[in-house]
């Protein structure tokens, strides 16, 4: 647990992983999606609040509901991906804290203020969304994360009329598949440590 991962693992998760838009015609079994979630869920969140919620879009009917809410540049690649996940967060996540944080069930009250609760849901849900993509790469999948969509349209279409999801709000969307090798453009530059970081 105290040693760095092997170089090949770091390549798969970070240094050689890419965001894909073109997909191989290869299905992904539902078990692999569930295994990815079961790996992701161990990532840390504040008071183990776990506000992220994941709506997996697989059927043709569900894709047809999602497609009109995607930006033009994201629509086709989303329709063609075998799986798409709407990564959302539950604005009433605090109701589950007594279950998730049993040694201090009163921590639920830390999130009683709606504005602070929304801020924490977004922050920790975003963390879990990133954990999910790292877990997907670790499981051998490729990801295509996107922010180009009509958030209000997606929320209304999938969440607002479903009692089990009425308090969910979408954050970003990610296609899941096996990418076509060599299809992404050359990797764009990243900021150097001395530009992006300071040590005090």
Backbone torsions as a table, in degrees:
resi	resn	phi	psi	omega
1	UNK	NA	-19.8	-175.8
2	UNK	-98.9	1.5	-178.5
3	UNK	-102.4	147.0	175.3
4	UNK	-59.9	151.0	175.3
5	UNK	-64.5	155.8	175.4
6	UNK	-58.7	152.7	-177.9
7	UNK	-56.1	-40.1	-179.8
8	UNK	-61.7	-35.9	178.2
9	UNK	-68.2	-41.2	178.8
10	UNK	-65.3	-35.7	176.3
11	UNK	-63.4	-44.6	-176.7
12	UNK	-65.6	-36.4	-175.2
13	UNK	-87.7	-35.8	-171.9
14	UNK	-128.9	-68.3	-162.3
15	UNK	-69.5	-28.9	177.9
16	UNK	-113.8	-0.2	176.4
17	UNK	-73.8	145.5	-179.0
18	UNK	-134.6	160.6	171.5
19	UNK	-87.5	122.4	-173.1
20	UNK	-103.5	152.5	174.5
21	UNK	-124.5	-13.4	179.8
22	UNK	-117.6	137.7	-169.6
23	UNK	-121.8	144.1	170.3
24	UNK	-71.9	151.3	176.6
25	UNK	-81.7	72.0	-175.7
26	UNK	-140.5	122.3	-175.7
27	UNK	-75.9	161.0	176.2
28	UNK	-118.9	121.3	-178.9
29	UNK	-67.0	149.2	179.9
30	UNK	-58.3	-33.3	-179.8
31	UNK	-60.5	-37.0	-179.5
32	UNK	-67.1	-36.4	175.9
33	UNK	-64.0	-45.2	179.5
34	UNK	-65.4	-38.8	177.9
35	UNK	-64.5	-35.0	177.9
36	UNK	-64.9	-44.7	176.4
37	UNK	-61.0	-43.4	-176.4
38	UNK	-67.0	-20.9	172.5
39	UNK	-82.2	-45.8	-177.8
40	UNK	-59.5	-35.6	-169.2
41	UNK	-63.8	-12.4	-179.9
42	UNK	-84.8	-5.7	176.6
43	UNK	-65.9	144.7	-174.8
44	UNK	-75.1	146.4	171.4
45	UNK	-139.3	163.4	-179.1
46	UNK	-59.6	124.2	-179.8
47	UNK	52.4	29.3	-178.9
48	UNK	51.3	38.6	-171.9
49	UNK	-73.9	-23.1	172.6
50	UNK	45.6	60.2	-176.0
51	UNK	-80.8	-13.4	-176.4
52	UNK	-66.3	144.2	175.0
53	UNK	-132.9	146.3	-171.8
54	UNK	-127.2	119.7	175.3
55	UNK	-108.6	112.3	-176.7
56	UNK	-90.8	128.0	-178.5
57	UNK	-107.1	114.9	-177.7
58	UNK	-127.2	-40.2	-174.0
59	UNK	-73.3	156.8	177.9
60	UNK	-62.9	-36.9	-179.8
61	UNK	-64.6	-42.0	179.2
62	UNK	-67.8	-37.6	176.8
63	UNK	-61.8	-39.1	179.6
64	UNK	-66.0	-30.8	176.5
65	UNK	-72.8	-35.7	-177.4
66	UNK	-78.1	-38.1	-170.1
67	UNK	-52.0	-44.3	-177.8
68	UNK	-62.9	-18.9	-177.3
69	UNK	-95.0	-2.4	177.6
70	UNK	-88.9	146.6	174.5
71	UNK	-63.7	158.0	-174.8
72	UNK	-55.4	-40.5	-178.2
73	UNK	-71.7	-16.5	-177.9
74	UNK	-105.6	-6.9	-171.0
75	UNK	-69.9	-52.0	-174.1
76	UNK	-64.1	-44.8	-177.5
77	UNK	-67.7	-25.1	176.8
78	UNK	-75.8	-41.4	177.3
79	UNK	-61.7	-38.0	-175.1
80	UNK	-81.3	-19.0	-179.7
81	UNK	-70.0	139.4	179.3
82	UNK	-65.3	-31.0	178.0
83	UNK	-136.5	142.8	170.8
84	UNK	-133.4	138.7	178.4
85	UNK	-120.8	128.7	170.5
86	UNK	-87.8	113.5	-179.1
87	UNK	-92.7	114.2	-173.2
88	UNK	-124.9	179.7	171.5
89	UNK	-139.1	151.3	-176.9
90	UNK	-94.5	118.4	-178.9
91	UNK	-72.4	-9.3	175.0
92	UNK	-111.7	30.2	-176.8
93	UNK	-57.5	-29.0	-173.9
94	UNK	-63.3	-19.9	179.9
95	UNK	-64.9	-21.3	-179.0
96	UNK	-96.6	0.2	-177.5
97	UNK	-62.8	-39.3	176.5
98	UNK	-56.5	-31.0	176.8
99	UNK	-78.7	-39.9	-172.9
100	UNK	-87.4	-20.2	-176.0
101	UNK	-131.0	59.3	-166.7
102	UNK	-64.0	-23.6	179.6
103	UNK	-74.8	-11.7	175.8
104	UNK	-149.6	69.9	-177.1
105	UNK	-61.3	-22.2	178.2
106	UNK	-68.7	-8.7	177.6
107	UNK	-61.5	-16.9	174.5
108	UNK	-52.9	-36.2	-176.7
109	UNK	-72.3	-15.2	176.4
110	UNK	-62.1	-22.7	-173.8
111	UNK	-113.6	29.0	-177.2
112	UNK	-73.0	-28.0	179.3
113	UNK	-76.3	122.3	-175.1
114	UNK	-58.0	-39.1	-179.2
115	UNK	-67.5	-45.3	178.6
116	UNK	-66.0	-35.5	178.7
117	UNK	-64.8	-42.2	178.5
118	UNK	-63.8	-40.0	178.3
119	UNK	-63.0	-43.7	179.3
120	UNK	-68.8	-36.8	178.0
121	UNK	-62.5	-43.9	-179.7
122	UNK	-67.1	-45.9	-177.0
123	UNK	-63.2	-52.7	-176.2
124	UNK	-74.1	-31.4	174.9
125	UNK	-66.6	-35.4	176.0
126	UNK	-65.5	-41.2	175.1
127	UNK	-57.2	-46.3	-177.9
128	UNK	-67.0	-32.7	174.7
129	UNK	-63.0	-40.3	176.7
130	UNK	-67.1	-41.5	176.3
131	UNK	-58.2	-39.3	-178.0
132	UNK	-62.1	-43.2	179.8
133	UNK	-66.2	-39.4	176.9
134	UNK	-63.6	-42.2	178.0
135	UNK	-63.3	-41.0	179.4
136	UNK	-61.3	-44.2	177.5
137	UNK	-63.9	-39.3	178.7
138	UNK	-63.3	-28.5	179.1
139	UNK	-88.0	4.1	175.8
140	UNK	93.9	6.3	-179.5
141	UNK	-92.6	160.4	172.6
142	UNK	-108.2	150.8	-175.5
143	UNK	-120.4	150.2	172.2
144	UNK	-133.3	79.5	-178.1
145	UNK	-72.5	146.0	-175.1
146	UNK	-144.8	143.3	170.3
147	UNK	-115.2	0.2	-179.2
148	UNK	-84.0	82.4	178.0
149	UNK	-158.8	163.2	178.6
150	UNK	-86.1	100.7	-175.3
151	UNK	-60.9	-46.0	179.9
152	UNK	-62.8	-38.8	178.7
153	UNK	-64.5	-43.3	178.7
154	UNK	-64.1	-45.1	-178.8
155	UNK	-62.6	-41.8	179.7
156	UNK	-67.0	-40.7	-177.0
157	UNK	-67.4	-40.7	-170.3
158	UNK	-109.4	-26.7	-169.2
159	UNK	-111.7	-40.7	-165.4
160	UNK	-67.3	-25.0	-177.9
161	UNK	-105.0	12.6	179.0
162	UNK	-115.5	113.8	-176.5
163	UNK	-56.0	-28.8	-178.8
164	UNK	-78.2	-17.7	-175.8
165	UNK	-127.3	11.0	-171.9
166	UNK	-65.5	-19.0	178.7
167	UNK	-100.3	7.8	176.5
168	UNK	-83.8	148.6	171.6
169	UNK	-138.2	137.0	-174.0
170	UNK	-73.5	148.0	178.3
171	UNK	-113.2	-61.6	173.8
172	UNK	-150.4	172.3	-175.2
173	UNK	-123.2	144.0	-177.7
174	UNK	-138.9	125.2	171.4
175	UNK	-80.4	146.7	-179.5
176	UNK	-128.4	127.7	-177.8
177	UNK	-171.7	-170.1	167.9
178	UNK	-105.5	115.1	-175.4
179	UNK	-70.4	154.6	175.2
180	UNK	-73.4	118.9	-178.0
181	UNK	-56.4	136.0	176.8
182	UNK	80.0	0.4	-175.7
183	UNK	-79.0	-31.3	179.2
184	UNK	-67.0	152.9	173.3
185	UNK	-65.4	163.1	176.2
186	UNK	-52.5	145.5	-176.7
187	UNK	-61.7	134.8	176.6
188	UNK	-74.9	157.5	-179.0
189	UNK	-64.0	159.2	172.3
190	UNK	-121.6	156.6	179.0
191	UNK	-71.7	140.8	176.3
192	UNK	-72.8	159.0	-179.3
193	UNK	-53.8	-46.0	-175.6
194	UNK	-67.5	-19.6	177.2
195	UNK	-86.0	-39.4	-173.0
196	UNK	-97.8	-10.1	-171.3
197	UNK	-131.6	151.1	173.5
198	UNK	-133.2	146.8	174.9
199	UNK	-118.7	123.6	179.4
200	UNK	-105.0	NA	NA
